Amino acid sequence: MTQEQLAFIIDRDPRTVMYHENDGQHPSLNIFYQLVTRFDISVDQFFYPDKGAASGCKSRIDVMLSSMDEKDLRLVETIIRAIKDAKETGEV
C-alpha cells in the first residue's frame, strides 16, 4: 500500500503519512484509532511493549477469535482444553 492510498483511507494528506512513517512522529489518537481498527491491529504491542510481542500465529488467532460469537468461542475453548489435557497425560 502506498502512502497516498493510506492517506486516502484515513482522510489525511499524504505528507502526514510520510511524517509518521519517515520522521517517527506519533499520530494523533484519532489517526491511531483509524489505523488499528481499519487493519485489525492489536494495540497491546504499542501500550505493553515489554510483555513481548505475540507470535504471528497468536496474533492471527486473536484476530479470528475477535470475530466469533459466544458459541464458537466455547467450542474453541473446549478444543484448547482437550489439547492441554492430552499433553498433560502424554497422549499427544
C-alpha positions in Angstrom: 0.0 0.0 0.0 1.3 3.4 -0.9 1.4 6.4 1.4 -1.1 8.0 -0.9 -3.5 5.1 -0.6 -3.2 5.1 3.2 -3.7 8.8 3.3 -6.9 8.4 1.3 -8.2 5.7 3.6 -7.6 7.7 6.8 -8.6 11.0 5.1 -5.3 12.8 5.6 -2.8 14.4 3.4 -0.1 12.0 2.1 2.6 14.3 3.8 1.0 13.4 7.1 1.5 9.7 6.5 5.0 10.4 5.3 5.9 12.3 8.5 4.6 9.4 10.7 6.4 6.8 8.6 9.7 8.5 8.0 10.2 11.0 10.8 8.9 8.9 13.6 6.2 11.4 14.6 3.4 9.9 16.6 -0.1 10.0 15.0 -3.0 11.7 16.8 -5.2 9.4 18.8 -7.8 9.7 16.0 -5.4 8.6 13.3 -4.1 5.8 15.6 -7.6 4.6 16.2 -8.4 4.6 12.5 -5.3 2.6 11.7 -5.7 -0.1 14.3 -9.4 -0.6 13.6 -9.1 -0.5 9.8 -6.2 -3.0 9.8 -7.2 -5.2 12.8 -4.0 -4.4 14.7 -3.7 -5.2 18.4 -2.9 -2.1 20.4 -1.2 -4.2 23.1 2.1 -4.1 21.2 2.1 -0.3 21.5 0.9 0.1 25.1 2.6 -3.0 26.5 5.8 -3.5 24.5 7.6 -5.2 27.4 5.2 -8.0 27.6 6.7 -9.4 24.4 5.1 -9.4 21.0 2.8 -12.3 20.4 3.9 -14.6 17.6 2.4 -14.2 14.2 0.3 -17.3 14.8 -1.1 -16.0 18.1 -1.9 -12.6 16.5 -3.8 -14.3 13.7 -5.7 -16.5 16.1 -6.6 -13.4 18.2 -8.0 -11.7 15.2 -10.1 -14.7 14.3 -11.3 -15.1 17.9 -12.5 -11.5 17.9 -14.9 -12.2 15.1 -16.5 -15.3 16.7 -19.7 -15.4 18.7 -20.0 -16.9 22.2 -21.0 -20.4 20.9 -17.9 -20.5 18.6 -15.6 -19.3 21.5 -16.9 -22.1 23.8 -16.1 -24.6 21.1 -12.5 -23.2 20.7 -12.1 -23.2 24.5 -13.1 -26.9 24.6 -10.6 -27.8 21.9 -7.8 -25.9 23.7 -8.6 -27.7 27.0 -8.6 -31.0 25.3 -5.2 -30.4 23.7 -3.8 -29.2 27.1 -5.2 -32.3 28.9 -3.8 -34.6 26.2 -0.4 -33.0 26.6 -0.5 -33.4 30.4 -1.4 -37.0 30.2 1.1 -37.7 27.5 -1.4 -38.6 24.9 -0.1 -36.2 22.3 
